[in-house]
Amino acid sequence: MSTAEVIEQALNLESFRSLFLLLELLHTSLDKPDHEIDRVWQEEHYAE
């Protein structure tokens, strides 16, 4: 199931439930480590 399909199904649910599902989807998509950002911060730390 694609992201668009999940969003479409969530929007067809009652308001509170659809809001919860959309927020959960957003949180899941943003809660992934970004190794490039970690690397840049590490370089900045050791540059001082």
Secondary structure, DSSP 8 states (H G I E B T S, - for coil): --HHHHHHHHHTS-HHHHHHHHHHHHHHHH-S--HHHHHHHHHHHHH-
